[in-house]
Amino acid sequence: PERCVVEDAIAKYACGVIGEEVLDVTWLAALAEMDGPTDGAMLPKTRTLGAILLDMGYEQVDGRRLWIGKTKRFHYVWQRAFEGDAKDVVKAYHDGA
């Protein structure tokens, strides 16, 4: 059931940094939280979420996280079969490029 919640959240909040190849977990969690527990998906806690993402074939990017000045926080980034640097994609997305 928790894996379904994660898959549904990825589908619901799909955007430039939430998808099949690149996944900004921090942004996904923020969007789900903004919708609240009734509309949004309550994502599993960190360890469980990490295990689910590994099971889904995602892997953490080098360094695990990336500072995004616009949101003033670190974003945890995962990727799956992505050709290129997922951190560059996330940074460009949040910088509005």
N, C-alpha and C positions, 0 to 999 in steps of 0.2 A: 504493500500500500504506500509506503514512503517513496519508493521509486516512482510510482505513478504520480504522486504529488509533484516530484521534481520534473518528470517528463511533461506533465501538464503545465507547470509554471514556465518551462522553457518555451513551450508552444504558445502559451498565452502572451508572454512578454517579449516575444521574438523581436529583435531589432539588430542594429549593426554590431552589437557586442553580446547579444544573447542568441545563440543559435547552435547549429550542429557542429560547427568547427571551432568557434571562439565562444567562451562563456565567462563573462564578468560576474562572478558569484555575488560580489558586493552589490552591484547594480540590480541584479535579479532579486536579491533579498530586500533591497530598498523599495523596489516597485511592488513586490508582494506585500510588504508591510504597509505601504501607503493605501492599498486597497482594503486593508483590515482583515480580520479573521473570517468575516462572513463572505466577502467577495474574493479576497486574495488567498493564495495558497500559503499555508503556514509551513515553511520549509523546515526540514529536520535540522537538528543542531549540527555544529561544525564537524564532529567526527563521523557522524552518521552520513551527513551530506557528502563528505570526502569519500567515504567507502562506496556510496551509491555512484558518484561520478566516476570513480575508478572502474567500477563494475560496468558502467555505460561506455567505457573506452576513452574517457577523458584523461588527460595528464596535466599536472601543474606546469606552468611556464617556469623557465629559469628564474630563480629568485622568489618565486611564489606570488609576490605581490608587487604592486606598482603604485607610486604616489600620484594622485590626480589633484592638482592644485584647485581646480574649479569646485570639486566637492569637498576639498580639504580633508581627505582621508585616503588611506591605503585601499586599493581594490585588489582582491584576490582573483587571479585570472587562470583559467584552465583552457586547454585546447585539445582538439581531436582531429587527427589527419589534416592538419592545417599547414599549407605550404607558405611559409613566411613567418614574420614575427607578430604573434598575437598581441604582445604588449604595445607595439606601434599602432595596431588597429584600435585598441582600447583608448590609448592616449589621444589619437586623432579624433575619435568619436566624441570624447568628453571635451576636447578643446574646440569642437565645432568645425573641424576641418572637413 
